[in-house]
Amino acid sequence: MSGGLLKAVWPARLALAALMLAGAAGRGDAAPSDEARAMPPAMPASYYGMEEADRDDDLLRDVALGMQNEERESLGLAPLAWDSALAADAARYAREMAQTNIFRHSPRTSRAVPSGENLWMGSRGLYDYEVMVGSFLDEKRYFRRDGKLPDLSSTGRWEDVGHYTQIIWRDTRKVGCALAAGQSYDYLVCRYFPAGNVFGQNPLDRDDSAPSRYASGGR
């Protein structure tokens, strides 16, 4: 999609996309939105008079890294590095949600790499990667910079900023994302290492206890 058209449809798409988020699950307790949701059929992009959004693994990597690292850089934080193991694990779970049509966080014990998790879903083919990641970043408007989890959101619900705080968690170093298409919906999974959203901490705090490598060696 061209930049001009993206700007034109961004508000409408972002408003819709905001309804399709699951709370970020890090090392703290999972958000109440972890409850499984079987989703009803959705309308295709053509129903809204829109073309199918571009889909490409390299494009997803570039958009996810670019947008998230731009926000981290604005806060003076080290950039995230793309990690193929996290992306592969994210792809496995995205495919599972696409096949089952159930939208919920994965059990932490099922993750090949201990990691935080951001989830998004929306009508199949309707949304650009920029809109998906932008929905995470849009939570910044509720973020209380001087708070500590769970008191981090101006709404009183930490889940309303959970995607954003995972992205800007100071000690998180790696990210991997993947998208899978179901019959009606696209499912985006992003995995983060080390996981953020630790209760009693602010995302900009340093955490000396955070692991720097996977148990298997990582990269």
N, C-alpha and C positions, 0 to 999 in steps of 0.2 A: 504494500500500500504506500502511496506517495506521502511525503511529509505533510503536504497541504490537506489531503483528505484525512490523514490520521488526526490532525489537529481539529478538523471539522467534526469528526465522529467521536473524538476522545471523551467529552463529557458524558454523552449518552452511554457509550460502551463502559466507561468506568463506573457509572451509576449502576448499571446492570451487573457488572463484574463484582462490585462490592457486596452483592447479595450472595455470591457464590464462594465465600472464603470459609476455610476452617481455621480455628485458632492454631497458633504456632506451638508445637510441643518440643520443649527443650528438656533440660535436666530437672526442671520443676514439675509439679503435678500437671497432668494433662488438662486442657480446657474443657468446660462442659460440652462444647460443640463436638467433642470426640464421639458422642453418641452416633451410632450408625444411622445413615439416612439413605433409604432407597429412593432414587430420584425419578420423577415422572418424565414422560417423553418431552422433548424440547423442539422448538422450531429451528430449521436450518437457516444459514446466513441469508439465503435468497428470500426468505420470508420477510426479512427486514430491509430488503432492497440493497443488500451489501454483497460484495464479492467474498469468496472464500479467502481467509487469511493465509499468508505464506507459512509453510511448514518446512523446516530444515534444521537438523540437529546442530550444525555449525552456527546457524543464525540464532538459535535459542541460546547457545553458549555465549555468543558475542553480546546479545541483548542482556542476558541475565548478569554476566560479569560487568558489562559496561554500566548499566543502571545502578546496580548495587554498589559497585566500587566508586562511582561518582558521588553517591551519598556518603560513603565512608570517608572519602577524601575530603569532603566538605567539613567533616568533623575531626579531621586530623588523624584518622585511623588507617592502619595498614590495609592494603587491598586484599581481597579474597583471591585465592588461586583456584582454578578449575581442577577438579579431581575426578578422574575417570571411574574410580571405584565407587565414589558416592553417586555419580551419574548413573552407573549401571544398576546400583541398588535402587535408586529412585525410579528408574525405568521399569524394573521388576514390579514395584508396588503400583506404579501408575497403570500398568497393564492389568494388574489384579483388579483395581477399582473399575477400569473400563469394562472388564469382562463381567464383573458382578453387579455393576451399576450401584454400588454402595460407597458412599462418600464418608470417610472417617479416617482418623490418624491410624497409622500402622502401630501394632504393639512394639514397644522399644526392643523387646527381646528378639523380634523378627528381623531387625536391621543388621545387615552383615557388618557394618561399621557403626559403633555407638555414635549417634548423631542427633541433632535437632532436625525438625521437619516443618516446612511450610507447605500448605496445600491450597490449591485453587481448582475450581471447576467452572465451566461455562458451556453454553451451547456449542456443539461441534462446528468447528470451522469459522466461528463468528468473530473471535477475538485475536488480535495480534499479540505477540509476545510482550510488546511494550505495555499493553493494557494489563496483562496478567501481572507482570512484575510491578507495574505502576500502582496496581491495587494494593500490593504489600506496602509500597513506599508512601502511599496516600495516608496511611495511618499516622504519619508524623504529626498531623494536625492535632491529634489527641495526646501526643507524648508529653509527659511531664519530666523534663530533663533532671530535676533535682530529686526525683522520687526513687524508691527502691521497690522492686517487684515484691508484692503485687500492686503496690500503690504507685503506678506509673502512668495512669491514664486520667485525663480530665473528665472522662465519662464515668469513672468509678469502676470500670471493668478492665482488668489488665488484658483480657483477650482482645480488646479493641485496638491494642497496639502491639500484640504479640508477634505478628509477622515482621513488623518494622524493627522491634527491639532485637529479634534474632539476627536480622541483617546487619545491624550496627553493633552487635555484641563485640566488645573490644578484643576478646581473646579468641574469637572464631577466626579461623585461618583458611578454611577450604570450603568449597561449595560444589555441588553437582546437581543438575536439574534434568528432568525428562518429562515429556508430554506423551500421553497415550489417548487415542480416540476410541470412544465407545460408540454405541449405536446413536445416541443423542448428544453426548457430552464429551468434551475434552477434559482430561484430568492432568494437572500439573503437579509434580512433586519436586521440591527442592530439599536437599539434605545438607546439613552444616556440621563442620567439625573444627574444634570442639563445640559441643552444643551450648547454646546460650539459654536465656530465660531461667536463670537460677534464682530462686526465691531468696529475698533478703539482700539482693545486689542490684546495682544500677548497671545498665549495659555498657557504660563508659568507664566503669571501675576496672582495675586490674585484678585478675584472679590467678594467683600463683599456683593454685591447685589444678588448674585446667591442663589436661594432657596436651602434649605438643605433637605426639605421634600416635598412630594406630598401634594396637597391641601387636599386629602382624608386621609392623614396620612402616607402612604408609609412605606417602611422598609429599 
